[in-house]
Amino acid sequence: MERATLPKRSTVRQQNRTKSVKNKKRQKRRRGFGWFFSRFMLAVLIVGTLGAGWFFLTPSGNEFRFLVADTLITTQHRHWAKYIIGQAELDRRVAEYNQRFESMGEEKDTHQIHIPAPQQTSAEGTVAKKPLVEIEEVSGSGYQGYVMTVNDPTKIRLGIPKARGRGEKVSSMVKRTGAIAGVNAGGFADPNWKGNGFKPIGIVISQGKLYYNGLGKNGSTQVVGIDKSGKMVAGHYSLKELNNMGIKEAVTFQPRIIVNGKGLIKNAKEGWGIAPRTAMGQRADGAILFVVIDGRQPTYSIGANLYDVQQILLKHGAVIAANLDGGSSTVLVKDNQIVNKPSSEYGERYLPTAFLVFEHPDEVNIPNIWAGLNPDDIDPGKKR
């Protein structure tokens, strides 16, 4: 049996010294990390305190705080705004916007249109036909988008879904009907932002007929549409007034943002937050302008407020204009291609209405899928 070999004393001392050095290094590293972490947390606390002070106690901070709140109000996360401005202020702000939007639709519109001949003579003396649809890109601080000009307003019809129980994508409406282009139109009941797109808000008028009435016999509403002569109509009207005016295509939405050539939104603070936007306007020569602004995409386009949209339309000569359904519904389709970048995480949304452009609109058949249905019986959240 062999004896166990004991380590020499010098070796043991060396090992102890090595351990001591390692322990000191570890302690130093720990102290270094602790120092760094404590200083980092102190910096965060200081910055956070200063930031909170700026956010809640300074004029610029309050302006930014309400901008954030207004932006949240336009999304499915509206309730989050209460954590920034409080529930009472949220309720007050929403009520104030609704009241202001109603008042913006009251002034009588007196604009007239003068639709030019479909052909024009160029400097060379040759006759050139003006394109029916023209699209240009627009951009500003934090947003990217498009302006689509429809040079003949009588070529526009209101598209609706092909079947009961669910809305339809604008790209599908364009392809199915043979339209040249299409833009989302009116709003719809959308519980928890998961609606089926089949229950419009307010009214839908297509081809001069009342296709959907969610107001009752003697109701009134804010509308956006076109009469039989191609003149755009926007503002607050009763069903009787709309019938007497010969409205051909229309949906319910608000607010009207331009009337008689003047903008109704004074500044960006009144612009109702930043979001994807869709709006419609008309020039004095009858051309219809659709503004489509992308949003909720930080690396591309955050979005625009209604003041931004108003200014784009004024710059393009609009004498009347109104907001259309925006947010994740915003979409522009041309030649069966989606031109913009819709913000919905689920892709293009199913909608109840879209303004469509046709070369020969009188040949288009758009049957009323809501005929015989009671609006109160339509479940906006049920998938067919």
C-alpha positions as CSV (number, residue, x, y, z in Angstrom):
1,M,0.0,0.0,0.0
2,E,1.4,3.3,-1.1
3,R,1.5,6.4,1.2
4,A,-0.3,9.5,0.2
5,T,2.0,12.2,-1.0
6,L,1.6,15.5,0.8
7,P,2.1,18.8,-1.0
8,K,5.1,20.8,0.0
9,R,4.5,23.8,2.3
10,S,5.8,26.2,-0.3
11,T,3.3,25.0,-2.9
12,V,0.4,25.4,-0.4
13,R,1.5,29.0,0.3
14,Q,1.7,29.7,-3.4
15,Q,-1.8,28.3,-3.9
16,N,-3.2,30.4,-1.1
17,R,-1.6,33.6,-2.5
18,T,-3.1,32.8,-5.9
19,K,-6.5,32.4,-4.4
20,S,-6.2,35.6,-2.4
21,V,-5.3,37.5,-5.6
22,K,-8.2,36.0,-7.5
23,N,-10.6,36.9,-4.6
24,K,-9.4,40.5,-4.5
25,K,-9.9,40.8,-8.3
26,R,-13.4,39.4,-8.0
27,Q,-14.2,41.7,-5.2
28,K,-12.8,44.6,-7.2
29,R,-14.9,43.6,-10.2
30,R,-18.0,43.4,-8.0
31,R,-17.2,46.8,-6.5
32,G,-16.7,48.2,-10.0
33,F,-20.0,46.8,-11.3
34,G,-21.8,48.0,-8.1
35,W,-20.3,51.4,-8.6
36,F,-21.3,51.5,-12.2
37,F,-24.8,50.2,-11.6
38,S,-25.5,52.6,-8.7
39,R,-24.3,55.5,-10.8
40,F,-26.3,54.3,-13.8
41,M,-29.5,54.0,-11.7
42,L,-28.8,57.5,-10.2
43,A,-28.5,58.9,-13.7
44,V,-31.8,57.2,-14.8
45,L,-33.5,58.6,-11.7
46,I,-32.2,62.1,-12.4
47,V,-33.1,62.0,-16.1
48,G,-36.5,60.4,-15.3
49,T,-37.2,63.1,-12.7
50,L,-36.2,65.9,-15.0
51,G,-38.1,64.3,-17.9
52,A,-41.2,63.9,-15.8
53,G,-40.9,67.5,-14.6
54,W,-40.6,68.7,-18.3
55,F,-43.5,66.4,-19.4
56,F,-45.9,67.6,-16.7
57,L,-44.7,71.0,-15.6
58,T,-43.5,72.9,-18.7
59,P,-45.5,74.4,-21.6
60,S,-43.6,72.4,-24.2
61,G,-43.9,69.2,-22.1
62,N,-47.6,69.7,-21.8
63,E,-47.9,70.3,-25.5
64,F,-46.1,67.1,-26.2
65,R,-48.1,65.2,-23.6
66,F,-51.4,66.2,-25.2
67,L,-50.0,65.4,-28.6
68,V,-49.3,61.9,-27.4
69,A,-52.7,61.6,-25.8
70,D,-54.5,62.8,-29.0
71,T,-52.5,60.3,-31.0
72,L,-53.6,57.5,-28.7
73,I,-57.2,58.6,-29.0
74,T,-57.1,57.8,-32.7
75,T,-56.0,54.2,-32.1
76,Q,-57.5,51.1,-30.5
77,H,-55.5,52.0,-27.4
78,R,-57.6,55.1,-26.6
79,H,-57.9,54.1,-22.9
80,W,-54.1,54.4,-22.5
81,A,-54.4,58.2,-22.9
82,K,-55.9,58.3,-19.3
83,Y,-52.5,57.4,-17.9
84,I,-51.0,60.5,-19.5
85,I,-53.8,63.1,-19.1
86,G,-56.2,61.4,-16.7
87,Q,-59.7,59.9,-17.4
88,A,-61.6,63.2,-16.8
89,E,-59.3,65.1,-19.2
90,L,-59.6,62.2,-21.7
91,D,-63.4,62.4,-21.6
92,R,-63.4,66.2,-21.8
93,R,-61.0,66.2,-24.8
94,V,-63.0,63.6,-26.8
95,A,-66.2,65.5,-26.1
96,E,-64.5,68.8,-27.1
97,Y,-63.3,67.3,-30.4
98,N,-66.7,65.9,-31.2
99,Q,-68.3,69.3,-30.5
100,R,-65.7,71.1,-32.6
101,F,-66.1,68.6,-35.5
102,E,-69.8,69.1,-35.5
103,S,-69.4,72.9,-35.6
104,M,-66.9,72.6,-38.5
105,G,-69.7,71.0,-40.6
106,E,-72.3,73.8,-40.2
107,E,-71.1,76.6,-42.5
108,K,-73.0,76.6,-45.8
109,D,-70.9,75.5,-48.7
110,T,-71.2,77.9,-51.7
111,H,-68.4,76.6,-53.9
112,Q,-69.1,76.0,-57.6
113,I,-67.2,73.8,-60.0
114,H,-66.3,74.4,-63.7
115,I,-65.3,71.1,-65.2
116,P,-63.1,71.7,-68.3
117,A,-63.4,69.8,-71.6
118,P,-61.8,66.4,-71.5
119,Q,-59.2,67.4,-74.0
120,Q,-56.8,70.3,-74.2
121,T,-54.6,71.9,-76.8
122,S,-50.8,71.8,-76.1
123,A,-48.3,74.5,-77.1
124,E,-47.4,72.5,-80.2
125,G,-51.1,72.6,-81.3
126,T,-51.8,68.9,-80.9
127,V,-54.7,67.7,-78.8
128,A,-53.7,65.8,-75.7
129,K,-56.1,64.0,-73.4
130,K,-55.6,64.7,-69.8
131,P,-55.2,61.5,-67.7
132,L,-58.2,60.6,-65.6
133,V,-56.0,59.7,-62.6
134,E,-52.7,61.2,-61.5
135,I,-50.7,60.2,-58.4
136,E,-47.9,62.1,-56.8
137,E,-45.9,61.6,-53.6
138,V,-46.0,64.0,-50.8
139,S,-44.0,64.3,-47.6
140,G,-43.5,66.4,-44.5
141,S,-42.2,66.3,-41.0
142,G,-42.5,62.7,-40.0
143,Y,-44.9,61.5,-42.8
144,Q,-44.9,60.1,-46.3
145,G,-48.0,59.8,-48.5
146,Y,-49.7,60.4,-51.8
147,V,-52.2,62.7,-53.5
148,M,-54.4,61.1,-56.1
149,T,-56.1,63.5,-58.5
150,V,-59.2,62.4,-60.4
151,N,-59.6,65.0,-63.1
152,D,-63.3,64.1,-63.9
153,P,-65.4,63.8,-60.7
154,T,-68.3,62.2,-62.5
155,K,-66.1,59.1,-62.9
156,I,-66.3,58.2,-59.2
157,R,-68.6,55.7,-57.7
158,L,-69.0,54.3,-54.2
159,G,-68.0,50.7,-54.0
160,I,-69.4,48.3,-51.4
161,P,-68.8,44.6,-50.5
162,K,-69.9,41.9,-52.8
163,A,-71.7,39.8,-50.2
164,R,-73.4,40.1,-46.9
165,G,-71.8,39.4,-43.5
166,R,-68.3,40.9,-44.1
167,G,-66.7,43.9,-45.6
168,E,-64.3,43.7,-48.5
169,K,-60.7,44.9,-49.1
170,V,-60.4,47.9,-51.4
171,S,-58.0,46.0,-53.6
172,S,-60.6,43.3,-54.0
173,M,-63.3,45.9,-54.9
174,V,-61.1,47.4,-57.5
175,K,-60.2,44.1,-59.1
176,R,-63.8,42.7,-59.0
177,T,-65.5,45.8,-60.5
178,G,-62.8,46.7,-63.0
179,A,-62.0,50.1,-61.4
180,I,-58.9,52.1,-62.3
181,A,-58.3,53.1,-58.7
182,G,-59.8,53.1,-55.2
183,V,-59.5,54.7,-51.8
184,N,-61.1,53.7,-48.5
185,A,-64.2,55.8,-47.6
186,G,-66.5,55.8,-44.6
187,G,-66.2,54.4,-41.1
188,F,-67.8,51.3,-39.6
189,A,-68.7,49.7,-36.3
190,D,-65.4,48.2,-35.1
191,P,-65.6,46.6,-31.6
192,N,-62.1,46.2,-30.2
193,W,-60.7,47.0,-33.6
194,K,-61.7,43.5,-34.7
195,G,-64.9,44.4,-36.7
196,N,-66.0,42.5,-39.8
197,G,-66.3,45.7,-41.8
198,F,-70.0,45.1,-42.7
199,K,-71.8,47.6,-40.5
200,P,-71.2,51.2,-41.7
201,I,-71.5,54.2,-39.4
202,G,-74.4,56.6,-40.5
203,I,-75.4,56.3,-44.1
204,V,-74.3,54.9,-47.4
205,I,-75.6,56.4,-50.7
206,S,-74.6,54.7,-54.0
207,Q,-75.8,55.6,-57.5
208,G,-78.2,58.1,-56.1
209,K,-80.0,55.6,-53.8
210,L,-79.9,55.3,-50.0
211,Y,-78.3,51.9,-49.6
212,Y,-77.8,52.0,-45.8
213,N,-79.5,54.1,-43.1
214,G,-78.3,53.8,-39.6
215,L,-79.8,57.1,-38.6
216,G,-83.6,56.6,-38.8
217,K,-86.2,58.3,-40.9
218,N,-85.5,61.9,-39.9
219,G,-81.8,61.7,-39.1
220,S,-79.0,64.0,-40.0
221,T,-75.2,63.4,-40.2
222,Q,-71.9,64.6,-41.4
223,V,-71.4,63.4,-45.0
224,V,-68.6,63.2,-47.6
225,G,-69.7,62.6,-51.1
226,I,-70.5,63.8,-54.6
227,D,-73.7,65.0,-56.3
228,K,-75.0,64.0,-59.7
229,S,-73.1,66.9,-61.4
230,G,-69.8,65.9,-59.9
231,K,-69.8,68.6,-57.2
232,M,-68.3,67.4,-53.8
233,V,-70.5,67.7,-50.8
234,A,-69.2,67.7,-47.2
235,G,-70.8,68.9,-44.0
236,H,-73.8,68.4,-41.8
237,Y,-77.1,67.5,-43.7
238,S,-80.4,65.8,-43.1
239,L,-81.5,62.9,-45.2
240,K,-84.2,65.2,-46.7
241,E,-81.5,67.8,-47.7
242,L,-79.3,65.1,-49.2
243,N,-82.2,63.9,-51.3
244,N,-83.1,67.4,-52.5
245,M,-79.4,68.1,-53.4
246,G,-79.3,65.1,-55.7
247,I,-76.4,63.3,-53.9
248,K,-75.2,60.4,-55.9
249,E,-72.4,58.9,-53.8
250,A,-71.8,59.5,-50.1
251,V,-70.8,58.2,-46.7
252,T,-70.9,59.4,-43.2
253,F,-67.6,60.8,-41.8
254,Q,-66.1,64.0,-40.2
255,P,-64.7,66.5,-39.9
256,R,-65.0,68.8,-42.8
257,I,-61.6,70.6,-42.9
258,I,-62.0,73.1,-45.7
259,V,-65.1,75.1,-46.8
260,N,-65.4,77.9,-49.3
261,G,-61.7,77.9,-49.9
262,K,-60.6,78.3,-46.2
263,G,-59.1,75.9,-43.8
264,L,-61.0,75.3,-40.6
265,I,-58.1,73.9,-38.5
266,K,-56.1,76.8,-37.1
267,N,-52.9,75.0,-36.2
268,A,-51.2,71.6,-35.5
269,K,-52.4,71.7,-31.9
270,E,-55.9,71.3,-33.2
271,G,-54.9,68.5,-35.5
272,W,-56.2,65.6,-33.4
273,G,-52.9,63.7,-33.0
274,I,-50.7,61.9,-35.5
275,A,-52.0,58.9,-37.4
276,P,-52.4,57.4,-40.9
277,R,-54.9,59.7,-42.8
278,T,-57.3,59.6,-45.7
279,A,-59.1,62.7,-46.9
280,M,-61.0,64.0,-49.9
281,G,-61.2,67.4,-51.5
282,Q,-62.2,69.2,-54.7
283,R,-60.6,72.0,-56.7
284,A,-62.6,74.7,-58.5
285,D,-62.1,72.9,-61.8
286,G,-64.0,69.9,-60.4
287,A,-61.0,67.6,-59.9
288,I,-61.2,65.4,-56.9
289,L,-58.2,65.1,-54.6
290,F,-57.6,62.1,-52.4
291,V,-54.8,62.5,-49.8
292,V,-53.5,59.2,-48.3
293,I,-50.9,59.5,-45.5
294,D,-49.1,56.4,-44.1
295,G,-48.4,56.1,-40.4
296,R,-47.4,54.1,-37.3
297,Q,-44.2,53.0,-39.1
298,P,-41.3,54.8,-37.3
299,T,-38.7,54.0,-39.9
300,Y,-40.8,55.1,-42.8
301,S,-43.8,57.3,-41.8
302,I,-45.1,58.1,-38.3
303,G,-48.3,59.8,-39.6
304,A,-49.8,63.3,-39.9
305,N,-52.3,65.4,-38.1
306,L,-55.4,66.9,-39.7
307,Y,-53.8,70.3,-40.0
308,D,-51.0,68.7,-42.1
309,V,-53.7,67.1,-44.4
310,Q,-55.6,70.4,-44.6
311,Q,-52.5,72.2,-45.7
312,I,-51.6,69.6,-48.4
313,L,-55.1,70.0,-49.8
314,L,-55.0,73.8,-49.7
315,K,-51.6,73.7,-51.5
316,H,-53.2,71.6,-54.2
317,G,-56.1,74.0,-54.7
318,A,-58.9,72.4,-52.7
319,V,-61.9,74.7,-52.1
320,I,-63.7,72.0,-50.0
321,A,-62.4,69.0,-48.2
322,A,-63.2,66.5,-45.5
323,N,-61.6,63.7,-43.5
324,L,-62.3,60.1,-44.3
325,D,-61.8,57.0,-42.3
326,G,-58.0,56.7,-41.6
327,G,-55.8,54.7,-39.3
328,S,-55.3,51.1,-40.3
329,S,-58.1,51.4,-43.0
330,T,-56.0,53.9,-45.0
331,V,-55.2,52.4,-48.4
332,L,-54.7,53.6,-52.0
333,V,-55.0,51.1,-54.9
334,K,-54.2,51.9,-58.5
335,D,-54.1,49.4,-61.4
336,N,-54.7,46.5,-59.0
337,Q,-51.7,47.4,-56.9
338,I,-51.6,48.8,-53.4
339,V,-49.7,52.1,-53.7
340,N,-49.2,53.0,-50.1
341,K,-48.1,51.0,-47.0
342,P,-51.1,50.3,-44.8
343,S,-50.4,50.2,-41.1
344,S,-52.6,47.3,-40.1
345,E,-50.5,44.4,-38.6
346,Y,-53.1,42.1,-40.1
347,G,-52.7,43.5,-43.6
348,E,-55.3,45.3,-45.7
349,R,-58.6,45.7,-43.8
350,Y,-62.1,44.6,-44.7
351,L,-64.2,47.7,-45.2
352,P,-67.9,48.6,-46.0
353,T,-67.2,51.4,-48.6
354,A,-64.6,52.7,-51.0
355,F,-64.5,55.5,-53.5
356,L,-63.7,53.9,-56.9
357,V,-62.7,55.4,-60.2
358,F,-64.0,54.1,-63.5
359,E,-63.5,55.0,-67.2
360,H,-67.2,54.0,-67.8
361,P,-69.0,54.3,-64.4
362,D,-72.5,54.0,-65.8
363,E,-71.7,50.5,-66.9
364,V,-70.9,49.4,-63.4
365,N,-73.4,47.3,-61.4
366,I,-73.2,47.8,-57.7
367,P,-76.1,45.9,-56.0
368,N,-77.3,46.8,-52.5
369,I,-76.2,44.1,-50.1
370,W,-77.9,45.8,-47.2
371,A,-81.4,45.8,-48.8
372,G,-83.9,44.4,-46.3
373,L,-81.5,44.3,-43.4
374,N,-82.2,46.1,-40.1
375,P,-79.0,47.9,-39.0
376,D,-79.8,46.9,-35.4
377,D,-79.7,43.3,-36.3
378,I,-76.2,43.4,-37.9
379,D,-73.4,42.1,-35.6
380,P,-70.3,44.1,-36.4
381,G,-68.0,41.6,-34.7
382,K,-69.3,38.3,-36.1
383,K,-67.3,36.6,-38.8
384,R,-69.4,35.0,-41.5
